[in-house]
Amino acid sequence: MKTILLMEDDPQQARLMQRLLEYAGHKVLHAPDGESGLRTALMSKPDLILLDLGLPDLDGQTVAGLIKGSTELFKVPLVAVTAWPRDTALQMARAYGCDGCIPKPIRAREFAHEVESYFAAEADQSDDV
C-alpha cells in the first residue's frame, strides 16, 4: 500500500479520486489547498503527490517549487492533475518541475493505473542509481 497526498480543492473531484485510489489499495490523504497540502506532505512524507495546478491559495508553480525545493520531498513523485488543455498542461507541469500530468476530467477506469505508473517510473529511476 502506498500513501498518496491529493491536493485538490474541488470536493467532488477529490472524493472521486480518493475512492478510486483507495479501491486500488492505497492510503489517500487529502488537502483542499496548497498551504495545508504542504504541511501534510512534510508531516506524512507521502509516496506520491497529486497536485491540482489551480488551487485557491497558492498557484501550482509555487506549490511545485516548494515541494521540489524541499530536502524532505524533492524525490517524491509530483504529478499535476489539471483541466488545462492537455498539451498546455503537460508543458506547464514539466516547467513547474512535476514528474508528469494527468488530465481532467479523469478517466475513472484508468485513473489508479495512471497514478501507479509513476510508482513504476520511480522504481526504474532508483534502479539506475
FENVENBEL-V142426 format. One record per residue. RES is the residue in one small letter. SS is DSSP state (H for helix, E for strand, - for the rest). Layout:
BEGIN
res->RES ss->SS
res->RES ss->SS
END
This chain:
BEGIN
res->m ss->-
res->k ss->-
res->t ss->E
res->i ss->E
res->l ss->E
res->l ss->E
res->m ss->E
res->e ss->-
res->d ss->-
res->d ss->-
res->p ss->H
res->q ss->H
res->q ss->H
res->a ss->H
res->r ss->H
res->l ss->H
res->m ss->H
res->q ss->H
res->r ss->H
res->l ss->H
res->l ss->H
res->e ss->H
res->y ss->H
res->a ss->-
res->g ss->-
res->h ss->-
res->k ss->E
res->v ss->E
res->l ss->E
res->h ss->E
res->a ss->E
res->p ss->-
res->d ss->-
res->g ss->H
res->e ss->H
res->s ss->H
res->g ss->H
res->l ss->H
res->r ss->H
res->t ss->H
res->a ss->H
res->l ss->H
res->m ss->H
res->s ss->H
res->k ss->-
res->p ss->-
res->d ss->-
res->l ss->E
res->i ss->E
res->l ss->E
res->l ss->E
res->d ss->E
res->l ss->-
res->g ss->-
res->l ss->-
res->p ss->-
res->d ss->-
res->l ss->-
res->d ss->-
res->g ss->H
res->q ss->H
res->t ss->H
res->v ss->H
res->a ss->H
res->g ss->H
res->l ss->H
res->i ss->H
res->k ss->H
res->g ss->-
res->s ss->-
res->t ss->-
res->e ss->-
res->l ss->-
res->f ss->-
res->k ss->-
res->v ss->-
res->p ss->E
res->l ss->E
res->v ss->E
res->a ss->E
res->v ss->E
res->t ss->E
res->a ss->-
res->w ss->-
res->p ss->-
res->r ss->H
res->d ss->H
res->t ss->H
res->a ss->H
res->l ss->H
res->q ss->H
res->m ss->H
res->a ss->H
res->r ss->H
res->a ss->H
res->y ss->H
res->g ss->-
res->c ss->-
res->d ss->-
res->g ss->E
res->c ss->E
res->i ss->E
res->p ss->E
res->k ss->-
res->p ss->-
res->i ss->-
res->r ss->-
res->a ss->H
res->r ss->H
res->e ss->H
res->f ss->H
res->a ss->H
res->h ss->H
res->e ss->H
res->v ss->H
res->e ss->H
res->s ss->H
res->y ss->H
res->f ss->H
res->a ss->H
res->a ss->H
res->e ss->H
res->a ss->H
res->d ss->H
res->q ss->H
res->s ss->H
res->d ss->H
res->d ss->H
res->v ss->-
END
